[in-house]
Amino acid sequence: MTAAASAVPRIPLNDGTSIPQLGFGVFKVPAEETARIVGDALRTGYRAIDTAWGYFNEEGVGQAIRDSGLDRDEIYVTTKVWNSYQGREKTLESFETSMANLGLDRLDLLLIHWPAPANDLYVETWRTFVELRESGRVTSIGVSNFEPEHLGRIIEATGVIPVLNQVELHPYLQQPQLRDFHELHGIATEAWGPIARGKVADDSVLQEIGAAHGKSAVQVALRWELQLGIVTIPKSDHADRIAANFDVFDVELTPDEMARIAALDMGEQGRTGPDPRTFS
């Protein structure tokens, strides 16, 4: 393991495994550019890559892993089952497609991409995830964009608690109630959109805090998430920004700075993506 990669803490999961706290997301990364961009991330030191069937770039992720020269066990790979593939048979089909796309025989983490409550298939999908975990082809299983009512329902139905819930989370949508639910049940919180689709770059509070540490507003937002114990997966297509997003382990925000960032929360008004209660 490189010195850069070893700087990334690991967050323990409730199944006895762990996940690198800082990973690399590939949402909206063009398929034809994915292998190169993920390769840049791996060379920088990222060792967790987050993709999804619905991103249509799993093949590029797999190519980057093969080209990296790294041992398979050094790279933590997450993918997801899309809404239209929920239900047992379609979930199994989606999983096989993703594994073929990635060129892997074992997956580190599989997530239900959205609860899609109008379809009412997420409980059946979760039961299928449990089957896949028991088969040994998936090490850990979790969810994405689940609210407490969705989490409660799958836990009650199966007795199996997700290891992680990946949700929109950034200084303007801090999700305190959901994070409290996660803590109560031993579920790790993972942030997608951790820089609010770039909006944090122009935030005067984050800029001022960054100036005190020689960091950018984006780096401050990422550091804030790390200090809260959140797993975060920033994304960029540019090698310099990929490196900058990784350069957040040599600074510690003060309690006062953390409080100033906490005061930026806008609740639901800060959401940039769909509402998980209605998106199907």
C-alpha positions as MATLAB code, in Angstrom:
seq = 'MTAAASAVPRIPLNDGTSIPQLGFGVFKVPAEETARIVGDALRTGYRAIDTAWGYFNEEGVGQAIRDSGLDRDEIYVTTKVWNSYQGREKTLESFETSMANLGLDRLDLLLIHWPAPANDLYVETWRTFVELRESGRVTSIGVSNFEPEHLGRIIEATGVIPVLNQVELHPYLQQPQLRDFHELHGIATEAWGPIARGKVADDSVLQEIGAAHGKSAVQVALRWELQLGIVTIPKSDHADRIAANFDVFDVELTPDEMARIAALDMGEQGRTGPDPRTFS';
ca = [
       0.000    0.000    0.000;
       1.281    3.461   -0.880;
       1.815    6.118    1.769;
      -1.051    8.133    0.275;
      -3.476    5.222    0.404;
      -2.474    4.351    3.965;
      -3.446    7.869    5.079;
      -7.124    7.050    4.541;
      -8.840    5.806    7.721;
     -11.173    2.839    7.520;
     -14.668    2.878    8.987;
     -15.799   -0.359   10.677;
     -19.020   -1.887    9.384;
     -21.527   -3.905   11.371;
     -20.640   -7.187    9.632;
     -17.047   -7.132   10.884;
     -15.529   -5.646    7.716;
     -14.448   -2.054    7.045;
     -14.511    0.511    4.241;
     -12.028    3.282    3.327;
     -13.527    6.526    4.618;
     -12.605    8.518    1.504;
     -13.502    6.969   -1.834;
     -14.011    8.019   -5.435;
     -17.423    8.295   -7.092;
     -18.067    7.985  -10.815;
     -21.610    9.344  -11.184;
     -21.880   11.092  -14.582;
     -18.317   10.134  -15.524;
     -18.502    9.401  -19.289;
     -18.108    5.712  -20.068;
     -15.301    6.346  -22.544;
     -13.357    8.376  -19.960;
     -13.968    6.180  -16.912;
     -10.901    3.930  -17.145;
      -8.564    6.921  -17.425;
     -10.256    8.931  -14.660;
     -10.484    6.015  -12.220;
      -6.865    5.233  -13.053;
      -5.955    8.787  -11.999;
      -7.842    8.267   -8.736;
      -6.096    4.983   -7.989;
      -2.685    6.524   -8.703;
      -3.560    9.391   -6.342;
      -4.221    6.914   -3.529;
      -7.973    6.282   -3.566;
      -8.732    2.644   -2.804;
     -12.553    2.701   -2.806;
     -14.478    3.128   -6.060;
     -18.239    3.692   -6.094;
     -20.166    2.921   -9.291;
     -23.627    1.643  -10.232;
     -25.352   -0.209  -13.034;
     -27.279    2.997  -13.672;
     -24.099    4.995  -14.284;
     -23.328    2.885  -17.386;
     -19.595    2.963  -16.680;
     -18.918   -0.222  -14.714;
     -16.793   -1.576  -17.581;
     -14.405    1.382  -17.299;
     -14.101    0.868  -13.553;
     -13.199   -2.771  -14.111;
     -10.661   -1.831  -16.782;
      -9.001    0.695  -14.450;
      -8.739   -1.925  -11.709;
      -7.120   -4.416  -14.063;
      -4.735   -1.800  -15.453;
      -3.722   -0.480  -12.029;
      -1.412   -3.342  -11.117;
      -2.919   -3.328   -7.637;
      -4.006   -6.508   -5.903;
      -7.760   -7.001   -6.029;
      -7.946   -6.984   -2.223;
      -6.478   -3.469   -2.136;
      -9.491   -1.955   -3.925;
     -12.943   -1.687   -2.370;
     -15.629   -1.792   -5.063;
     -19.261   -0.746   -4.644;
     -22.036   -1.024   -7.206;
     -25.827   -0.726   -7.056;
     -29.057   -2.259   -8.316;
     -31.254    0.231  -10.178;
     -34.975    0.812   -9.497;
     -36.226   -1.022  -12.586;
     -34.248   -4.123  -11.540;
     -35.779   -4.563   -8.107;
     -37.475   -7.837   -7.225;
     -35.692  -11.174   -6.842;
     -35.197  -12.305  -10.441;
     -34.304   -8.887  -11.816;
     -31.954   -8.216   -8.895;
     -30.071  -11.427   -9.632;
     -29.938  -10.473  -13.328;
     -28.638   -6.994  -12.483;
     -25.991   -8.424  -10.178;
     -24.711  -10.845  -12.825;
     -24.600   -8.032  -15.383;
     -22.639   -5.785  -13.037;
     -20.154   -8.505  -12.172;
     -19.585   -9.195  -15.864;
     -19.204   -5.483  -16.571;
     -16.688   -5.097  -13.740;
     -14.880   -8.336  -14.544;
     -14.967   -9.376  -10.896;
     -15.848  -12.647   -9.191;
     -16.442  -11.011   -5.806;
     -17.961   -7.655   -4.898;
     -17.118   -5.724   -1.738;
     -20.413   -3.847   -1.352;
     -23.782   -4.046   -3.127;
     -26.411   -1.339   -2.575;
     -30.082   -0.915   -3.418;
     -29.821    2.353   -5.357;
     -33.155    3.870   -4.229;
     -36.050    2.502   -2.187;
     -38.466    3.427   -5.034;
     -41.387    3.026   -2.610;
     -44.075    3.279   -5.296;
     -42.759    0.005   -6.764;
     -42.891   -1.705   -3.334;
     -40.110   -4.135   -4.199;
     -37.289   -3.020   -1.926;
     -38.039   -5.613    0.791;
     -37.959   -8.458   -1.752;
     -34.774   -6.960   -3.184;
     -33.205   -6.814    0.274;
     -34.031  -10.485    0.877;
     -32.255  -11.256   -2.400;
     -29.246   -9.253   -1.238;
     -29.090  -11.433    1.867;
     -29.031  -14.498   -0.417;
     -26.188  -13.009   -2.437;
     -24.185  -12.273    0.698;
     -24.714  -15.816    1.936;
     -23.472  -17.132   -1.417;
     -20.095  -15.485   -0.741;
     -20.030  -13.456   -3.954;
     -20.861  -10.234   -2.115;
     -18.989   -9.403    1.072;
     -21.275   -6.641    2.403;
     -24.768   -5.396    1.595;
     -26.289   -1.973    2.123;
     -28.668    0.601    0.733;
     -28.687    4.067   -0.781;
     -31.145    6.940   -0.338;
     -33.177    5.075    2.303;
     -35.145    7.016    4.896;
     -35.759    5.663    8.428;
     -39.132    4.193    7.443;
     -37.521    2.225    4.606;
     -34.667    1.043    6.810;
     -37.047   -0.002    9.578;
     -39.132   -2.027    7.188;
     -36.284   -4.112    5.731;
     -34.754   -4.688    9.168;
     -38.099   -5.849   10.585;
     -38.737   -8.095    7.570;
     -35.351   -9.833    7.517;
     -33.516   -9.161   10.769;
     -30.548   -8.025    8.647;
     -29.285   -4.480    9.163;
     -27.585   -2.778    6.201;
     -23.909   -2.058    6.791;
     -24.223    1.377    5.190;
     -26.699    3.891    3.779;
     -25.371    6.149    1.014;
     -27.352    9.404    0.966;
     -27.097   12.960   -0.283;
     -25.160   14.774    2.437;
     -23.193   18.026    2.431;
     -23.056   21.245    4.489;
     -26.473   22.353    3.159;
     -28.198   18.975    3.738;
     -26.703   17.484    6.876;
     -29.354   14.828    7.643;
     -28.980   14.867   11.474;
     -32.081   12.778   12.201;
     -31.106   10.143    9.649;
     -27.553   10.054   10.996;
     -28.955    9.550   14.511;
     -31.004    6.592   13.229;
     -27.875    5.160   11.623;
     -25.879    5.503   14.828;
     -28.634    3.839   16.859;
     -28.639    0.827   14.527;
     -24.926    0.601   13.716;
     -25.302    1.701   10.093;
     -22.448    3.676    8.519;
     -23.373    6.939    6.784;
     -21.903    7.555    3.328;
     -22.238   10.923    1.572;
     -22.935   11.261   -2.114;
     -22.813   14.763   -3.543;
     -20.494   15.736   -0.663;
     -19.705   19.138   -2.182;
     -23.320   19.885   -3.200;
     -22.564   19.614   -6.926;
     -19.785   22.184   -6.510;
     -21.870   24.779   -4.677;
     -19.632   24.715   -1.591;
     -16.742   26.183   -3.608;
     -18.303   29.646   -3.440;
     -19.401   29.525    0.204;
     -17.877   32.436    2.144;
     -17.894   30.582    5.482;
     -16.078   27.584    4.029;
     -13.671   29.860    2.171;
     -12.827   31.725    5.376;
     -12.243   28.506    7.299;
     -10.146   27.188    4.434;
      -7.986   30.300    4.367;
      -7.019   29.655    7.985;
      -5.722   26.203    7.044;
      -4.385   26.746    3.528;
      -7.263   24.718    2.072;
     -10.084   25.365   -0.372;
     -13.766   25.535    0.539;
     -14.236   22.134   -1.126;
     -11.466   20.601    0.969;
     -13.029   22.061    4.109;
     -16.390   20.475    3.276;
     -14.763   17.097    2.756;
     -12.725   17.440    5.952;
     -15.901   18.330    7.890;
     -17.548   15.106    6.700;
     -14.510   13.024    7.620;
     -14.384   14.510   11.116;
     -18.044   13.589   11.578;
     -17.157    9.964   10.844;
     -18.954    9.974    7.495;
     -17.716    7.971    4.510;
     -17.470   10.343    1.551;
     -17.055    9.802   -2.197;
     -16.206   13.016   -4.069;
     -16.094   12.879   -7.838;
     -14.168   14.845  -10.446;
     -13.097   14.328  -14.037;
      -9.908   16.374  -13.582;
      -6.655   14.942  -12.215;
      -5.766   18.098  -10.272;
      -9.140   18.176   -8.490;
      -9.007   14.438   -7.866;
      -5.694   15.030   -6.089;
      -6.966   18.109   -4.223;
      -9.997   16.215   -2.914;
      -7.628   13.599   -1.511;
      -5.413   16.192    0.204;
      -7.524   16.522    3.370;
      -5.665   14.481    5.963;
      -3.153   17.108    7.136;
      -5.692   19.466    8.708;
      -7.999   19.366   11.736;
     -11.008   21.677   11.946;
     -11.612   23.218   15.368;
     -14.858   22.701   17.310;
     -15.794   26.310   16.507;
     -15.202   25.727   12.789;
     -17.253   22.529   12.900;
     -20.070   24.472   14.573;
     -19.959   27.196   11.928;
     -20.342   24.564    9.220;
     -23.176   22.893   11.136;
     -25.005   26.239   11.027;
     -25.054   26.091    7.205;
     -27.641   23.289    7.203;
     -30.751   24.162    5.174;
     -32.600   20.903    5.760;
     -34.759   19.760    2.852;
     -34.265   23.148    1.202;
     -30.644   22.178    0.672;
     -31.407   19.009   -1.284;
     -29.994   18.982   -4.834;
     -31.217   15.517   -5.857;
     -34.571   13.703   -5.821;
     -36.637   13.109   -2.685;
     -36.217    9.409   -1.752;
     -39.807    9.255   -0.471;
     -41.233    9.965   -3.919;
     -38.534    9.077   -6.486;
     -39.271    5.787   -8.199;
];
